[in-house]
Amino acid sequence: MIITTTDHIAGKRVVRTLGMARGNTIRARNIGKDIMAIFRNVVGGEVSEYTKMMAETREQALDRMIEEAKELGANAVVCVRFMTTEVMKGAAELLAYGTAVIVEDDK
């Protein structure tokens, strides 16, 4: 499965557009990570606990988007974007979305 943020793929041509593919997840902060974040806020530095959580969140949303694209019969997703929305205090949704397509090699 080819995933790209552009609307074209070098050496390929879109032969069929299947529609939007999306995947999302909602994550909430937890008290252990919040305590470490407060400490890091005082002394400075990266809040690695949140960095790791957000990386895992992005991967899960992408995996779900790819799964939906496969169900549509796609072999690529173009114009991929991410969006976040606060659902409630301390919880946010991360959405990955793009256009599911079938691509073939350029002739």
Chimera marker file (.cmm) of the C-alpha trace (Angstrom):
<marker_set name="trace">
<marker id="1" x="0.000" y="0.000" z="0.000" r="1" g="1" b="0" radius="0.5"/>
<marker id="2" x="1.425" y="3.348" z="-1.060" r="1" g="1" b="0" radius="0.5"/>
<marker id="3" x="0.605" y="6.269" z="1.248" r="1" g="1" b="0" radius="0.5"/>
<marker id="4" x="1.438" y="9.826" z="0.222" r="1" g="1" b="0" radius="0.5"/>
<marker id="5" x="0.532" y="13.391" z="1.098" r="1" g="1" b="0" radius="0.5"/>
<marker id="6" x="0.757" y="14.404" z="-2.571" r="1" g="1" b="0" radius="0.5"/>
<marker id="7" x="-1.935" y="13.946" z="-5.198" r="1" g="1" b="0" radius="0.5"/>
<marker id="8" x="0.324" y="11.924" z="-7.498" r="1" g="1" b="0" radius="0.5"/>
<marker id="9" x="2.951" y="9.198" z="-7.206" r="1" g="1" b="0" radius="0.5"/>
<marker id="10" x="6.056" y="9.341" z="-9.392" r="1" g="1" b="0" radius="0.5"/>
<marker id="11" x="6.037" y="6.552" z="-11.959" r="1" g="1" b="0" radius="0.5"/>
<marker id="12" x="2.385" y="5.727" z="-11.294" r="1" g="1" b="0" radius="0.5"/>
<marker id="13" x="-0.942" y="6.894" z="-12.637" r="1" g="1" b="0" radius="0.5"/>
<marker id="14" x="-4.306" y="6.823" z="-10.907" r="1" g="1" b="0" radius="0.5"/>
<marker id="15" x="-6.641" y="4.572" z="-12.860" r="1" g="1" b="0" radius="0.5"/>
<marker id="16" x="-9.549" y="4.618" z="-10.436" r="1" g="1" b="0" radius="0.5"/>
<marker id="17" x="-10.656" y="6.767" z="-7.498" r="1" g="1" b="0" radius="0.5"/>
<marker id="18" x="-12.516" y="4.776" z="-4.864" r="1" g="1" b="0" radius="0.5"/>
<marker id="19" x="-13.407" y="7.475" z="-2.345" r="1" g="1" b="0" radius="0.5"/>
<marker id="20" x="-12.299" y="8.709" z="1.030" r="1" g="1" b="0" radius="0.5"/>
<marker id="21" x="-10.484" y="6.412" z="3.421" r="1" g="1" b="0" radius="0.5"/>
<marker id="22" x="-10.237" y="7.436" z="7.044" r="1" g="1" b="0" radius="0.5"/>
<marker id="23" x="-9.094" y="6.139" z="10.368" r="1" g="1" b="0" radius="0.5"/>
<marker id="24" x="-9.346" y="7.698" z="13.774" r="1" g="1" b="0" radius="0.5"/>
<marker id="25" x="-8.645" y="7.126" z="17.418" r="1" g="1" b="0" radius="0.5"/>
<marker id="26" x="-9.426" y="9.036" z="20.584" r="1" g="1" b="0" radius="0.5"/>
<marker id="27" x="-6.842" y="9.171" z="23.331" r="1" g="1" b="0" radius="0.5"/>
<marker id="28" x="-6.994" y="10.550" z="26.837" r="1" g="1" b="0" radius="0.5"/>
<marker id="29" x="-4.148" y="11.704" z="29.013" r="1" g="1" b="0" radius="0.5"/>
<marker id="30" x="-3.401" y="9.702" z="32.131" r="1" g="1" b="0" radius="0.5"/>
<marker id="31" x="-2.318" y="10.836" z="35.573" r="1" g="1" b="0" radius="0.5"/>
<marker id="32" x="1.142" y="9.234" z="35.389" r="1" g="1" b="0" radius="0.5"/>
<marker id="33" x="1.984" y="11.048" z="32.173" r="1" g="1" b="0" radius="0.5"/>
<marker id="34" x="0.513" y="14.281" z="33.543" r="1" g="1" b="0" radius="0.5"/>
<marker id="35" x="2.777" y="14.149" z="36.594" r="1" g="1" b="0" radius="0.5"/>
<marker id="36" x="5.846" y="13.668" z="34.376" r="1" g="1" b="0" radius="0.5"/>
<marker id="37" x="4.656" y="16.500" z="32.101" r="1" g="1" b="0" radius="0.5"/>
<marker id="38" x="4.328" y="18.871" z="35.070" r="1" g="1" b="0" radius="0.5"/>
<marker id="39" x="7.841" y="17.955" z="36.185" r="1" g="1" b="0" radius="0.5"/>
<marker id="40" x="9.251" y="18.481" z="32.685" r="1" g="1" b="0" radius="0.5"/>
<marker id="41" x="7.414" y="21.793" z="32.453" r="1" g="1" b="0" radius="0.5"/>
<marker id="42" x="9.275" y="22.968" z="35.569" r="1" g="1" b="0" radius="0.5"/>
<marker id="43" x="12.752" y="21.756" z="34.574" r="1" g="1" b="0" radius="0.5"/>
<marker id="44" x="12.365" y="21.936" z="30.790" r="1" g="1" b="0" radius="0.5"/>
<marker id="45" x="12.841" y="19.379" z="28.069" r="1" g="1" b="0" radius="0.5"/>
<marker id="46" x="10.806" y="17.128" z="25.852" r="1" g="1" b="0" radius="0.5"/>
<marker id="47" x="7.783" y="15.423" z="27.362" r="1" g="1" b="0" radius="0.5"/>
<marker id="48" x="8.742" y="12.049" z="25.937" r="1" g="1" b="0" radius="0.5"/>
<marker id="49" x="5.729" y="10.293" z="27.459" r="1" g="1" b="0" radius="0.5"/>
<marker id="50" x="3.400" y="12.432" z="25.335" r="1" g="1" b="0" radius="0.5"/>
<marker id="51" x="5.667" y="12.220" z="22.287" r="1" g="1" b="0" radius="0.5"/>
<marker id="52" x="5.440" y="8.425" z="22.435" r="1" g="1" b="0" radius="0.5"/>
<marker id="53" x="1.679" y="8.512" z="23.005" r="1" g="1" b="0" radius="0.5"/>
<marker id="54" x="1.117" y="10.806" z="19.999" r="1" g="1" b="0" radius="0.5"/>
<marker id="55" x="3.357" y="8.667" z="17.758" r="1" g="1" b="0" radius="0.5"/>
<marker id="56" x="1.348" y="5.574" z="18.712" r="1" g="1" b="0" radius="0.5"/>
<marker id="57" x="-1.884" y="7.502" z="18.113" r="1" g="1" b="0" radius="0.5"/>
<marker id="58" x="-0.798" y="8.571" z="14.605" r="1" g="1" b="0" radius="0.5"/>
<marker id="59" x="0.207" y="5.004" z="13.722" r="1" g="1" b="0" radius="0.5"/>
<marker id="60" x="-3.114" y="3.614" z="14.926" r="1" g="1" b="0" radius="0.5"/>
<marker id="61" x="-5.097" y="6.179" z="12.913" r="1" g="1" b="0" radius="0.5"/>
<marker id="62" x="-2.966" y="5.460" z="9.810" r="1" g="1" b="0" radius="0.5"/>
<marker id="63" x="-3.401" y="1.695" z="10.256" r="1" g="1" b="0" radius="0.5"/>
<marker id="64" x="-7.173" y="2.143" z="10.428" r="1" g="1" b="0" radius="0.5"/>
<marker id="65" x="-7.166" y="4.382" z="7.339" r="1" g="1" b="0" radius="0.5"/>
<marker id="66" x="-5.106" y="1.805" z="5.414" r="1" g="1" b="0" radius="0.5"/>
<marker id="67" x="-7.475" y="-0.971" z="6.487" r="1" g="1" b="0" radius="0.5"/>
<marker id="68" x="-10.460" y="1.010" z="5.194" r="1" g="1" b="0" radius="0.5"/>
<marker id="69" x="-8.642" y="1.714" z="1.915" r="1" g="1" b="0" radius="0.5"/>
<marker id="70" x="-7.929" y="-2.012" z="1.481" r="1" g="1" b="0" radius="0.5"/>
<marker id="71" x="-11.604" y="-2.796" z="2.093" r="1" g="1" b="0" radius="0.5"/>
<marker id="72" x="-12.417" y="-0.394" z="-0.760" r="1" g="1" b="0" radius="0.5"/>
<marker id="73" x="-9.963" y="-2.290" z="-2.994" r="1" g="1" b="0" radius="0.5"/>
<marker id="74" x="-7.279" y="0.417" z="-3.076" r="1" g="1" b="0" radius="0.5"/>
<marker id="75" x="-3.560" y="-0.108" z="-3.495" r="1" g="1" b="0" radius="0.5"/>
<marker id="76" x="-2.697" y="3.503" z="-2.590" r="1" g="1" b="0" radius="0.5"/>
<marker id="77" x="-3.977" y="6.474" z="-0.608" r="1" g="1" b="0" radius="0.5"/>
<marker id="78" x="-3.140" y="9.950" z="-1.879" r="1" g="1" b="0" radius="0.5"/>
<marker id="79" x="-3.565" y="13.417" z="-0.351" r="1" g="1" b="0" radius="0.5"/>
<marker id="80" x="-3.245" y="12.017" z="3.191" r="1" g="1" b="0" radius="0.5"/>
<marker id="81" x="-3.859" y="14.521" z="5.991" r="1" g="1" b="0" radius="0.5"/>
<marker id="82" x="-4.130" y="14.496" z="9.771" r="1" g="1" b="0" radius="0.5"/>
<marker id="83" x="-6.608" y="16.421" z="11.882" r="1" g="1" b="0" radius="0.5"/>
<marker id="84" x="-7.050" y="16.665" z="15.630" r="1" g="1" b="0" radius="0.5"/>
<marker id="85" x="-10.063" y="17.688" z="17.646" r="1" g="1" b="0" radius="0.5"/>
<marker id="86" x="-10.471" y="18.051" z="21.381" r="1" g="1" b="0" radius="0.5"/>
<marker id="87" x="-13.341" y="15.773" z="22.375" r="1" g="1" b="0" radius="0.5"/>
<marker id="88" x="-13.363" y="16.707" z="26.050" r="1" g="1" b="0" radius="0.5"/>
<marker id="89" x="-10.863" y="18.118" z="28.523" r="1" g="1" b="0" radius="0.5"/>
<marker id="90" x="-7.875" y="15.808" z="28.434" r="1" g="1" b="0" radius="0.5"/>
<marker id="91" x="-9.049" y="13.729" z="25.445" r="1" g="1" b="0" radius="0.5"/>
<marker id="92" x="-8.490" y="14.317" z="21.745" r="1" g="1" b="0" radius="0.5"/>
<marker id="93" x="-9.337" y="12.614" z="18.485" r="1" g="1" b="0" radius="0.5"/>
<marker id="94" x="-6.718" y="12.151" z="15.801" r="1" g="1" b="0" radius="0.5"/>
<marker id="95" x="-8.079" y="11.534" z="12.306" r="1" g="1" b="0" radius="0.5"/>
<marker id="96" x="-6.053" y="10.376" z="9.301" r="1" g="1" b="0" radius="0.5"/>
<marker id="97" x="-7.785" y="10.681" z="5.940" r="1" g="1" b="0" radius="0.5"/>
<marker id="98" x="-7.051" y="10.602" z="2.235" r="1" g="1" b="0" radius="0.5"/>
<marker id="99" x="-8.314" y="9.463" z="-1.140" r="1" g="1" b="0" radius="0.5"/>
<marker id="100" x="-8.263" y="5.715" z="-1.769" r="1" g="1" b="0" radius="0.5"/>
<marker id="101" x="-7.155" y="4.972" z="-5.322" r="1" g="1" b="0" radius="0.5"/>
<marker id="102" x="-5.939" y="2.229" z="-7.602" r="1" g="1" b="0" radius="0.5"/>
<marker id="103" x="-2.641" y="3.061" z="-9.275" r="1" g="1" b="0" radius="0.5"/>
<marker id="104" x="-0.710" y="1.340" z="-12.042" r="1" g="1" b="0" radius="0.5"/>
<marker id="105" x="2.783" y="1.831" z="-13.411" r="1" g="1" b="0" radius="0.5"/>
<marker id="106" x="3.145" y="4.564" z="-16.033" r="1" g="1" b="0" radius="0.5"/>
<marker id="107" x="3.604" y="3.154" z="-19.501" r="1" g="1" b="0" radius="0.5"/>
<link id1="1" id2="2" r="1" g="1" b="0" radius="0.2"/>
<link id1="2" id2="3" r="1" g="1" b="0" radius="0.2"/>
<link id1="3" id2="4" r="1" g="1" b="0" radius="0.2"/>
<link id1="4" id2="5" r="1" g="1" b="0" radius="0.2"/>
<link id1="5" id2="6" r="1" g="1" b="0" radius="0.2"/>
<link id1="6" id2="7" r="1" g="1" b="0" radius="0.2"/>
<link id1="7" id2="8" r="1" g="1" b="0" radius="0.2"/>
<link id1="8" id2="9" r="1" g="1" b="0" radius="0.2"/>
<link id1="9" id2="10" r="1" g="1" b="0" radius="0.2"/>
<link id1="10" id2="11" r="1" g="1" b="0" radius="0.2"/>
<link id1="11" id2="12" r="1" g="1" b="0" radius="0.2"/>
<link id1="12" id2="13" r="1" g="1" b="0" radius="0.2"/>
<link id1="13" id2="14" r="1" g="1" b="0" radius="0.2"/>
<link id1="14" id2="15" r="1" g="1" b="0" radius="0.2"/>
<link id1="15" id2="16" r="1" g="1" b="0" radius="0.2"/>
<link id1="16" id2="17" r="1" g="1" b="0" radius="0.2"/>
<link id1="17" id2="18" r="1" g="1" b="0" radius="0.2"/>
<link id1="18" id2="19" r="1" g="1" b="0" radius="0.2"/>
<link id1="19" id2="20" r="1" g="1" b="0" radius="0.2"/>
<link id1="20" id2="21" r="1" g="1" b="0" radius="0.2"/>
<link id1="21" id2="22" r="1" g="1" b="0" radius="0.2"/>
<link id1="22" id2="23" r="1" g="1" b="0" radius="0.2"/>
<link id1="23" id2="24" r="1" g="1" b="0" radius="0.2"/>
<link id1="24" id2="25" r="1" g="1" b="0" radius="0.2"/>
<link id1="25" id2="26" r="1" g="1" b="0" radius="0.2"/>
<link id1="26" id2="27" r="1" g="1" b="0" radius="0.2"/>
<link id1="27" id2="28" r="1" g="1" b="0" radius="0.2"/>
<link id1="28" id2="29" r="1" g="1" b="0" radius="0.2"/>
<link id1="29" id2="30" r="1" g="1" b="0" radius="0.2"/>
<link id1="30" id2="31" r="1" g="1" b="0" radius="0.2"/>
<link id1="31" id2="32" r="1" g="1" b="0" radius="0.2"/>
<link id1="32" id2="33" r="1" g="1" b="0" radius="0.2"/>
<link id1="33" id2="34" r="1" g="1" b="0" radius="0.2"/>
<link id1="34" id2="35" r="1" g="1" b="0" radius="0.2"/>
<link id1="35" id2="36" r="1" g="1" b="0" radius="0.2"/>
<link id1="36" id2="37" r="1" g="1" b="0" radius="0.2"/>
<link id1="37" id2="38" r="1" g="1" b="0" radius="0.2"/>
<link id1="38" id2="39" r="1" g="1" b="0" radius="0.2"/>
<link id1="39" id2="40" r="1" g="1" b="0" radius="0.2"/>
<link id1="40" id2="41" r="1" g="1" b="0" radius="0.2"/>
<link id1="41" id2="42" r="1" g="1" b="0" radius="0.2"/>
<link id1="42" id2="43" r="1" g="1" b="0" radius="0.2"/>
<link id1="43" id2="44" r="1" g="1" b="0" radius="0.2"/>
<link id1="44" id2="45" r="1" g="1" b="0" radius="0.2"/>
<link id1="45" id2="46" r="1" g="1" b="0" radius="0.2"/>
<link id1="46" id2="47" r="1" g="1" b="0" radius="0.2"/>
<link id1="47" id2="48" r="1" g="1" b="0" radius="0.2"/>
<link id1="48" id2="49" r="1" g="1" b="0" radius="0.2"/>
<link id1="49" id2="50" r="1" g="1" b="0" radius="0.2"/>
<link id1="50" id2="51" r="1" g="1" b="0" radius="0.2"/>
<link id1="51" id2="52" r="1" g="1" b="0" radius="0.2"/>
<link id1="52" id2="53" r="1" g="1" b="0" radius="0.2"/>
<link id1="53" id2="54" r="1" g="1" b="0" radius="0.2"/>
<link id1="54" id2="55" r="1" g="1" b="0" radius="0.2"/>
<link id1="55" id2="56" r="1" g="1" b="0" radius="0.2"/>
<link id1="56" id2="57" r="1" g="1" b="0" radius="0.2"/>
<link id1="57" id2="58" r="1" g="1" b="0" radius="0.2"/>
<link id1="58" id2="59" r="1" g="1" b="0" radius="0.2"/>
<link id1="59" id2="60" r="1" g="1" b="0" radius="0.2"/>
<link id1="60" id2="61" r="1" g="1" b="0" radius="0.2"/>
<link id1="61" id2="62" r="1" g="1" b="0" radius="0.2"/>
<link id1="62" id2="63" r="1" g="1" b="0" radius="0.2"/>
<link id1="63" id2="64" r="1" g="1" b="0" radius="0.2"/>
<link id1="64" id2="65" r="1" g="1" b="0" radius="0.2"/>
<link id1="65" id2="66" r="1" g="1" b="0" radius="0.2"/>
<link id1="66" id2="67" r="1" g="1" b="0" radius="0.2"/>
<link id1="67" id2="68" r="1" g="1" b="0" radius="0.2"/>
<link id1="68" id2="69" r="1" g="1" b="0" radius="0.2"/>
<link id1="69" id2="70" r="1" g="1" b="0" radius="0.2"/>
<link id1="70" id2="71" r="1" g="1" b="0" radius="0.2"/>
<link id1="71" id2="72" r="1" g="1" b="0" radius="0.2"/>
<link id1="72" id2="73" r="1" g="1" b="0" radius="0.2"/>
<link id1="73" id2="74" r="1" g="1" b="0" radius="0.2"/>
<link id1="74" id2="75" r="1" g="1" b="0" radius="0.2"/>
<link id1="75" id2="76" r="1" g="1" b="0" radius="0.2"/>
<link id1="76" id2="77" r="1" g="1" b="0" radius="0.2"/>
<link id1="77" id2="78" r="1" g="1" b="0" radius="0.2"/>
<link id1="78" id2="79" r="1" g="1" b="0" radius="0.2"/>
<link id1="79" id2="80" r="1" g="1" b="0" radius="0.2"/>
<link id1="80" id2="81" r="1" g="1" b="0" radius="0.2"/>
<link id1="81" id2="82" r="1" g="1" b="0" radius="0.2"/>
<link id1="82" id2="83" r="1" g="1" b="0" radius="0.2"/>
<link id1="83" id2="84" r="1" g="1" b="0" radius="0.2"/>
<link id1="84" id2="85" r="1" g="1" b="0" radius="0.2"/>
<link id1="85" id2="86" r="1" g="1" b="0" radius="0.2"/>
<link id1="86" id2="87" r="1" g="1" b="0" radius="0.2"/>
<link id1="87" id2="88" r="1" g="1" b="0" radius="0.2"/>
<link id1="88" id2="89" r="1" g="1" b="0" radius="0.2"/>
<link id1="89" id2="90" r="1" g="1" b="0" radius="0.2"/>
<link id1="90" id2="91" r="1" g="1" b="0" radius="0.2"/>
<link id1="91" id2="92" r="1" g="1" b="0" radius="0.2"/>
<link id1="92" id2="93" r="1" g="1" b="0" radius="0.2"/>
<link id1="93" id2="94" r="1" g="1" b="0" radius="0.2"/>
<link id1="94" id2="95" r="1" g="1" b="0" radius="0.2"/>
<link id1="95" id2="96" r="1" g="1" b="0" radius="0.2"/>
<link id1="96" id2="97" r="1" g="1" b="0" radius="0.2"/>
<link id1="97" id2="98" r="1" g="1" b="0" radius="0.2"/>
<link id1="98" id2="99" r="1" g="1" b="0" radius="0.2"/>
<link id1="99" id2="100" r="1" g="1" b="0" radius="0.2"/>
<link id1="100" id2="101" r="1" g="1" b="0" radius="0.2"/>
<link id1="101" id2="102" r="1" g="1" b="0" radius="0.2"/>
<link id1="102" id2="103" r="1" g="1" b="0" radius="0.2"/>
<link id1="103" id2="104" r="1" g="1" b="0" radius="0.2"/>
<link id1="104" id2="105" r="1" g="1" b="0" radius="0.2"/>
<link id1="105" id2="106" r="1" g="1" b="0" radius="0.2"/>
<link id1="106" id2="107" r="1" g="1" b="0" radius="0.2"/>
</marker_set>
